[in-house]
């Protein structure tokens, strides 16, 4: 009741404030913007109620509305699953050169791509957000941006870069005196110092965060800091101190901190040999934990299942573990992130140099220009040489991957025949054994036959599952609709964005290795990926051109280009098709 009263007073105050003068956006949107930071659920409800009204609103109002929808969902911890909402908004503000909303649009583009597991892309947008932010202002948004960038660097184990970035965020928090953000910043700085093996500094930051949370009287923040202290003490094997901190952390847990606190609890009970409690927390993490927490939980539960000789559970846990290992590999792209960050810093330095040159006297302008030109030529030459070396190495690796794929395909064909032959030989030798004299040999041969039966049965089940998935795919409503669109006399051939998502979900179980192998050879753009998927699903090139609304020669060009990128050689489109069908 008290919270509702506060919200009503806030709404009234805002309405009276904006009634005094003309504003470019409807009052309801400005209120939703304010609400998104204090009560995201209320902001979402308000924005949903305005959906129909926005259909006929001016373009600027519609774009602001869409930005607020993305912002409110982000504040409500609703995972972004597509970039289709943020990109039109971002491009609109870029074209409009909107200094007010462009930094925020870049920031939420980064948030979207972080949720999508594209760390380099996310980092690029965060850095652009900083670049277009006002030099002396916008500190609250800058703090969030630096926090997100620091987290991305942390994911790549780039602790020095993360520490520098968090420090910049802390400076923004100090300027606007945001005590809550300062607590999180102290926590992050502590964890980065742990990564840099500076334990004393880490403990100092934890103590600052602890003290500030007590001064604010925020038990949720105090508990969060205590959980981090517990993790710190577990690493030092100071389990008594860890137990005390963990008892505080487990009180009144809020949703955003639940995954981290449960992960630390599981680690503590695992380290202190309290297996039952550790298993309970690991199982809980399977439902709501982060991808990192779930990966660790599946791995620990897999180890336990193996110890207990529980093959069925072990198989399930192994599948889950591999699934989240793959997800984390997408998030962890250290080399690309380092390269992008270095490039960004280089661009900033170049920008500063240009500003200095503009302030110099005209008599040295040409000297700087010539020097800059020589440096650029040298850097371009070095970069080109390195690119050629790297490209040649990548081509060798890709050709090796192709050979491995061909070998795996051959192995798959011969797998059952080879094991069946081995089984027959073992059964024949078993029949020849004198059971009265060779009990040990008989038991060993029997065990080997049983193992072969299990392997063959598992392989048969996998083959049947793939076969069923293919039948389900090719008999699905979506597949039939695509065939109908191809043959439509009206020329209404297309594939909607949500249909691409469903088509990928149907394709993955039917061709389990397809996407993994494709991405191991080359990271395709959207057009390339769509062409490859449709080729795999047995659509003719002419039909693919209709579905993608491209010219047939464009489809041929894409296929030839992909073949050249992967093999380094020129070839015809059909040569790429063969590679696709082998994946």
C-alpha positions, -999 to +999 in steps of 0.1 A: +000+000+000+028+023+009+046+016-024+014+023-044+010+056-026+045+067-035+039+058-071+007+078-072+024+109-057+053+105-082+028+104-111+010+135-098+042+154-093+054+146-128+020+155-144+019+189-126+055+195-137+050+188-174+016+207-174+035+240-171+051+239-206+051+222-239+072+190-243+081+171-275+068+138-261+035+128-245+035+131-207+027+094-204+059+084-221+080+107-199+063+092-168+070+057-182+107+067-186+109+078-150+091+047-137+114+023-156+142+030-131+122+027-099+094+002-109+100-016-142+069-037-139+047-006-136+065+010-165+058-021-187+022-020-177+019+017-186+037+012-219+015-018-229-016+004-223-003+029-248+004+004-275-026+012-297-022+050-292+013+048-305+003+033-338-008+067-351+018+088-333+046+107-351+077+087-359+098+105-332+073+095-306+071+059-319+109+056-317+110+070-282+082+046-272+101+016-286+133+027-268+113+029-235+099-007-241+134-020-245+146-001-215+117-012-192+122-049-202+159-046-195+152-031-161+128-059-154+155-085-161+136-098-192+162-114-215+166-099-249+162-126-276+165-106-308+181-074-321+150-067-344+136-041-319+167-021-310+184-018-345+156+004-361+156+026-331+194+030-331+195+037-368+168+063-364+187+082-337+220+079-356+203+094-387+186+121-366+219+128-348+198+129-316+223+138-289+198+132-261+187+096-269+216+083-290+239+074-261+211+054-245+202+037-278+238+026-282+238+014-245+207-008-250+220-021-283+250-033-262+227-049-236+208-067-264+239-082-279+253-091-246+221-112-239+225-127-274+260-139-265+279-116-289+305-100-267+325-082-294+294-066-308+282-056-274+315-040-265+315-021-298+281-006-289+291+003-253+322+021-266+301+040-291+278+050-263+307+065-243+319+082-275+286+100-281+279+108-245+285+144-233+320+151-220+308+167-188+275+150-180+254+119-184+273+103-155+245+079-145+244+063-179+282+064-182+284+045-149+262+017-163+281+016-196+315+012-178+300-014-155+288-035-186+321-031-203+340-042-172+318-073-170+326-082-206+363-078-199+358-099-168+342-127-189+374-128-210+397-128-179+410-094-190+412-083-153+435-053-159+412-038-186+382-046-164+398-029-134+405+003-154+370+004-167+353-002-133+375+026-120+361+050-145+326+039-135+334+046-099+345+081-107+311+087-123+294+073-092+314+097-070+305+127-091+267+121-088+271+106-053+253+073-062+260+053-031+243+022-044+263+021-076+294+027-055+288-005-035+285-025-067+316-008-080+336-016-048+325-053-052+336-054-089+370-038-081+375-063-053+368-092-077+392-078-103+420-075-077+413-112-068+419-120-105+451-100-104+462-118-072+460-087-051+442-102-021+449-073+003+434-047-021+404-070-027+397-073+010+400-035+013+373-030-014+350-056+002+353-037+035+344-004+018+313-020+002+303-036+035+306-004+054+287+016+029+258-009+027+255-008+065+255+030+065+226+029+039+207+003+060+203-018+028+202-054+040+200-067+004+232-049-006+249-060+027+239-097+020+252-094-016+286-081-003+286-109+023+282-135-004+312-121-023+332-122+010+322-158+014+335-166-020+367-147-012+372-167+020+365-200+002+393-193-022+416-187+008+402-219+025+392-199+055+360-218+059+349-205+093+349-169+080+332-181+048+304-198+068+297-166+088+295-145+057+274-170+039+248-172+067+243-134+062+242-137+024+214-163+025+190-140+043+164-121+021+179-129-012+167-107-041+163-123-076+193-106-094+217-120-067+202-154-063+223-172-089+256-159-075+247-165-039+235-201-046+266-208-066+288-196-038+268-217-013+273-248-035+310-241-037+312-238+001+294-271+008+314-288-019+347-276-004+336-286+031+325-321+020+289-315+027+278-333-005+240-334+002+238-296+007+260-289-023+239-312-045+207-294-034+221-260-044+235-273-077+200-287-086+184-254-077+208-236-100+197-257-129+164-239-128+174-202-125+212-199-125+233-179-150+249-198-179+281-200-158+263-213-128+244-239-148+276-251-165+293-256-131+262-272-116+259-297-145+297-305-143+295-312-105+264-333-108+279-352-137+310-360-115+288-373-088+266-394-111+298-410-125+310-418-090+276-434-083+277-453-116+243-437-126+246-438-164+212-423-172+217-393-149+253-389-161+241-388-197+216-361-189+241-340-170+267-344-197+242-331-223+234-301-201+271-294-194+280-294-231+250-272-239+262-245-215+299-249-225+288-240-260+268-210-247+298-197-227+321-201-257+299-177-276+302-152-247+339-157-243+356-144-274+387-130-258+409-125-288+382-106-307+373-085-277+409-076-271+413-066-308+382-044-307+392-027-275+427-020-288+412-006-320+388+016-300+417+029-279+437+035-311+408+054-326+405+076-295+441+084-296+439+093-332+409+116-325+429+134-297+458+138-321+436+154-347+423+179-321+458+188-311+469+193-347+440+217-353+453+239-324+489+239-337+503+267-360+499+264-397+536+262-403+538+227-387+505+214-401+520+199-432+548+182-412+522+165-389+502+155-419+531+140-437+542+122-406+507+109-400+505+097-435+538+078-433+526+062-400+493+052-416+511+037-446+535+018-423+507+006-401+486-003-432+515-023-446+521-041-413+484-047-409+481-060-444+511-084-439+496-097-406+462-101-423+477-122-450+496-144-425+465-147-404+443-154-434+467-181-447+467-198-413+429-196-411+426-212-445+449-241-435+428-246-403+396-245-422+408-270-448+419-292-419+384-289-404+369-299-437+391-330-438+381-339-402+344-335-411+349-358-441+366-383-418+339-381-392+312-387-419+331-418-430+334-430-395+297-425-389+289-447-419+312-475-409+305-472-371+277-498-368+292-522-393+325-522-375+310-527-341+287-554-354+316-573-369+335-570-336+305-584-318+302-614-341+339-622-336+335-620-299+304-641-299+322-667-320+352-667-296+328-670-266+312-701-281+347-717-284+356-710-247+355-740-224+333-726-196+347-750-170+383-739-175+380-703-187+355-685-164+376-653-163+380-651-201+343-659-206+334-631-183+357-606-200+344-615-234+308-612-222+315-578-207+330-566-240+299-579-259+276-562-235+296-529-239+293-532-277+256-539-274+252-507-253+273-486-278+253-499-308+220-494-290+230-458-281+240-451-317+208-466-331+188-445-307+207-414-319+201-423-355+164-429-349+161-395-331+178-377-360+155-396-384+124-386-364+136-350-362+140-349-400+106-363-406+091-338-381+109-310-399+100-319-434+064-326-424+061-294-403+035-268-411+063-242-416+081-263-442+049-270-460+040-233-460+074-224-475+068-249-503+034-234-509+049-199-510+075-210-536+048-224-558+024-195-553+013-178-585+011-145-567+048-144-560+043-141-522+075-160-513+091-148-481+102-159-446+094-138-416+119-131-388+101-152-363+099-180-388+137-180-391+139-186-354+114-215-356+131-230-387+165-230-368+149-247-339+135-274-362+168-278-381+191-282-350+178-317-339+174-329-375+210-320-383+227-319-349+262-310-362+252-286-389+254-252-372+284-261-351+304-273-381+293-243-402+304-218-376+337-236-372+344-230-408+331-195-412+309-170-392+282-162-418+262-130-419+224-132-420+220-137-458+248-163-459+233-182-429+198-182-445+212-195-478+231-223-460+200-233-440+178-235-470+204-255-490+206-279-461+168-282-461+169-293-498+155-261-514+167-254-549+188-222-555+159-207-576+135-213-547+160-199-522+162-167-543+124-164-542+122-170-504+149-145-497+136-121-524+170-119-541+180-124-577+192-160-586+226-146-595+229-132-560+224-167-545+251-181-569+274-153-559+269-159-522+276-197-526+308-190-546+320-164-522+315-188-492+334-215-510+363-191-516+363-179-480+364-214-465+388-231-490+408-201-504+401-214-539+377-203-566+349-227-573+314-230-587+283-228-564+277-265-565+310-271-548+298-251-518+265-271-519+285-303-514+302-288-484+269-278-469+254-313-474+285-328-457+281-308-425 
